[in-house]
């Protein structure tokens, strides 16, 4: 057969001529060009984005929604009475429903704030001043009665399987706006309840995993990324060594069958070199004014640590980082929101974060960043409206409640001053306009211009997505 008597493409000619060796060469060249591309470069989006980035304020341990944002008069009327409730732990252990529980009213006073008249307790009186900028979802429900499964579900959309975290999906879907900084950073992340899996990329390309700064809720005043600087060498010598390592790494990568983890490791060294000239100026707070530091409560206790994290989150976002997580309560013990007894400890936790959160909202707004930044506040679940350890009422706490709790969003395309959904009269179960965690994940991706059904990654013979086969965008909260 004469190839030249037929109309064929150049690619077809390479495939058919000379036993296809030309096609093999082309495939190699294409692979090299793809490999050379920046794995965290910006990508195309599915929808018109309303926001560019997310700051996630994670209240680890589960703050009590009925003591913070979900005002329930019935708790005051029935305080101290025993009433039947379907307790999740009791059902899981015995299958018994309608157990007698001691109703416990909120320990803090509620007050209406702003033109929207949203009810907030004294625990978050500073944040409440921004109520007209917030969108409250009072009908959240999720999976997992214990912290481990619930925290994993909050971050990864799964209670047990190893799945990519939300920040990694965002980084994978959108790419980074700044090649000199990671696209996903977790400040002071928890070491338990999933630990590093909460900011892991799992089976996504390893370049999309989160970069941790600090540990267990602590952020040193001179916070740095480990091994970022090398003061013993001049920058020219560092660059010469980096270029030499790049050549060695390229040879190693060819023999490793394009291993994702090796590729990410090589990329991390190259990113570290770029960060040496950029990150110190972003992570440092010396450029900030005294007024700004005071706004976040920096330089005073108990707000200094969380204030530094919130201010650093703002600086990272304005420098192109897509997803920043700030964690309260990561240290565990009495230093988190998990009050099974001594509910009064909620007050210490709130004092440490209330002013910094209010400062973050004010700072973002006055800089024009709130328009395209989503601020998301949430725990892994809420708490029950009845007492735990009721024989010691003054020291009583509240057990976990995944059936109904509150989260709030601000900025980035959500309706301001809105209260959406509701729990029952006691705040025990979501009953009106229920929003599952899968729905919230789908909505957050939608606000960033990503369709949660199209944001998929093929692994082990099937397509995976953050929301699995679930999730609906909550259109009613969109501006």
C-alpha positions, -999 to 999 in steps of 0.1 A, spaced: 0 0 0 14 34 -10 10 57 20 15 88 -1 -17 81 -22 -38 85 9 -47 116 29 -32 111 63 -21 134 91 15 140 101 8 121 133 -6 92 113 25 92 91 47 90 121 26 60 134 28 41 101 62 49 87 94 32 99 76 8 122 62 37 142 95 48 156 87 84 148 56 82 168 75 68 198 99 98 196 70 122 195 54 106 225 87 110 244 89 146 235 53 152 246 59 135 279 90 156 285 70 188 278 42 177 301 66 168 328 83 201 326 50 219 331 44 233 366 21 208 383 5 236 404 0 261 376 -34 277 371 -60 255 354 -93 261 336 -124 263 356 -159 250 350 -181 279 361 -179 316 367 -160 319 400 -174 341 428 -142 336 449 -106 329 444 -96 314 477 -107 300 511 -96 307 546 -109 278 568 -112 286 605 -114 251 621 -126 249 657 -113 214 665 -133 195 691 -168 207 682 -180 240 697 -216 240 711 -239 256 686 -266 260 712 -242 281 733 -228 302 704 -250 308 674 -282 287 676 -306 305 700 -332 281 714 -357 296 739 -370 261 747 -337 253 764 -343 281 789 -380 270 795 -371 234 801 -337 237 818 -333 210 844 -361 188 831 -356 152 820 -369 147 785 -366 119 758 -339 123 732 -324 100 706 -288 100 717 -264 90 690 -240 72 712 -267 53 730 -283 43 697 -248 32 684 -241 11 715 -275 -3 724 -300 7 697 -322 23 723 -341 55 714 -358 81 735 -335 79 765 -341 103 794 -317 133 792 -314 164 814 -320 195 793 -293 222 799 -298 258 789 -270 279 774 -244 292 799 -240 325 781 -265 353 772 -277 359 737 -280 392 720 -292 405 686 -266 421 664 -266 442 632 -294 451 609 -299 414 603 -307 409 640 -288 376 641 -287 361 676 -252 354 690 -241 346 725 -215 366 746 -189 340 736 -185 356 702 -194 392 709 -166 406 687 -173 384 657 -210 391 661 -204 428 652 -198 415 617 -231 395 616 -243 415 586 -214 401 566 -220 365 577 -241 336 563 -252 312 590 -262 277 581 -280 263 612 -290 230 596 -256 213 592 -254 175 597 -225 152 590 -211 117 595 -192 103 625 -200 104 662 -164 104 673 -137 130 665 -116 108 642 -143 100 616 -160 134 618 -127 154 614 -117 132 584 -152 137 569 -150 174 573 -117 176 556 -118 147 531 -155 137 526 -149 103 540 -149 89 576 -122 63 571 -109 58 535 -78 76 525 -91 105 503 -76 138 492 -85 168 515 -106 197 503 -76 220 501 -58 195 479 -89 192 456 -90 230 454 -52 231 446 -57 204 420 -87 221 404 -75 257 403 -37 256 406 -17 282 424 -18 319 417 18 322 429 45 297 417 67 308 446 44 297 473 24 265 480 -12 266 469 -24 250 501 -11 258 536 -23 245 570 -13 266 600 -8 248 633 -26 216 621 -38 189 645 -17 158 649 -46 135 659 -80 127 644 -65 119 610 -34 141 615 -16 147 582 -44 130 563 -64 162 569 -41 181 545 -30 151 524 -33 148 486 -38 110 490 -39 96 454 -39 131 437 -5 141 425 16 147 455 24 183 445 -11 192 457 -7 182 493 -9 209 520 22 225 535 21 225 573 35 255 593 37 251 630 21 222 649 -7 214 673 -23 248 671 9 267 679 26 292 656 60 304 667 65 342 666 92 336 640 73 309 621 92 295 592 90 265 569 117 240 580 149 240 560 138 270 539 170 290 542 206 282 539 226 311 553 260 294 548 259 297 510 256 326 487 226 328 465 247 322 434 262 291 449 228 279 460 215 284 425 244 266 410 238 236 433 201 237 426 207 235 388 231 206 393 205 188 415 179 195 389 200 176 363 205 147 386 168 146 396 158 146 359 179 115 353 165 98 384 130 106 374 134 90 340 144 57 356 115 59 382 87 57 356 75 92 364 68 84 401 44 111 415 60 112 449 95 115 435 83 142 412 67 161 441 99 158 461 119 172 433 93 200 428 94 208 466 132 214 464 127 238 435 98 254 452 119 258 484 145 277 463 119 301 450 104 305 485 138 316 499 133 349 481 96 352 487 82 334 517 101 352 545 85 385 535 51 369 534 54 349 566 69 377 586 46 403 603 72 431 607 57 451 578 23 453 596 13 485 614 7 486 652 -30 492 644 -32 461 624 -15 439 650 -38 453 676 -68 445 655 -59 409 656 -50 409 693 -13 402 686 10 411 715 -17 404 741 -30 372 757 -49 350 751 -53 362 715 -16 364 703 -12 329 689 -45 327 670 -42 363 659 -8 356 643 -24 327 624 -53 348 612 -30 376 601 -7 352 584 -37 337 566 -46 371 552 -10 377 540 -8 343 524 -41 348 506 -32 382 492 0 366 479 -19 339 459 -23 309 482 -56 292 473 -65 275 506 -53 284 541 -65 266 572 -62 281 607 -69 257 636 -81 264 671 -80 236 697 -54 215 680 -34 211 712 -60 188 727 -68 183 764 -83 214 779 -71 235 750 -98 225 725 -136 227 721 -143 192 733 -161 199 766 -177 167 778 -175 183 813 -167 218 824 -186 235 796 -174 268 810 -140 261 793 -157 272 761 -152 307 773 -114 304 774 -114 290 739 -137 318 726 -116 345 742 -85 333 723 -102 334 689 -131 359 689 -110 391 685 -87 376 659 -116 364 638 -133 398 640 -100 414 631 -96 391 601 -131 399 588 -125 436 592 -90 435 577 -102 416 546 -131 439 541 -112 471 543 -86 458 519 -113 446 494 -102 410 498 -135 398 513 -152 402 479 -132 372 465 -123 354 496 -145 328 514 -140 327 552 -155 295 566 -159 288 603 -168 254 615 -161 225 639 -164 188 629 -198 187 646 -218 205 673 -229 194 708 -261 181 724 -287 203 741 -287 182 772 -261 177 799 -233 151 800 -222 141 835 -255 155 849 -247 144 885 -223 173 887 -244 200 871 -220 228 877 -193 208 859 -215 193 833 -206 194 796 -222 184 764 -215 153 742 -210 153 704 -238 161 681 -235 154 644 -272 156 636 -275 193 638 -251 222 642 -241 256 629 -214 268 605 -210 302 589 -195 317 557 -185 352 548 -174 369 516 -169 353 482 -204 352 467 -226 343 497 -256 362 509 -247 385 538 -268 386 569 -286 354 561 -297 326 585 -304 294 565 -319 262 577 -329 253 613 -326 227 639 -356 215 660 -368 236 690 -340 222 712 -312 224 686 -308 186 685 -315 177 649 -315 196 616 -351 197 604 -354 226 580 -334 230 547 -310 204 559 -274 208 546 -251 178 547 -213 182 547 -212 169 511 -236 197 502 -213 223 518 -183 209 500 -201 211 467 -211 247 475 -176 258 484 -162 243 451 -191 260 432 -182 294 446 -146 288 434 -158 280 399 -155 242 402 -183 218 395 -180 191 422 -193 165 397 -167 173 371 -138 177 395 -127 141 393 -95 121 393 -92 86 379 -75 62 403 -75 24 406 -99 20 377 -126 45 388 -133 82 390 -131 98 424 -144 131 436 -146 150 469 -183 145 473 -183 108 461 -218 103 445 -235 128 468 -238 166 473 -260 194 460 -250 231 457 -270 251 483 -281 278 458 -303 296 484 -272 310 501 -255 323 470 -256 360 464 
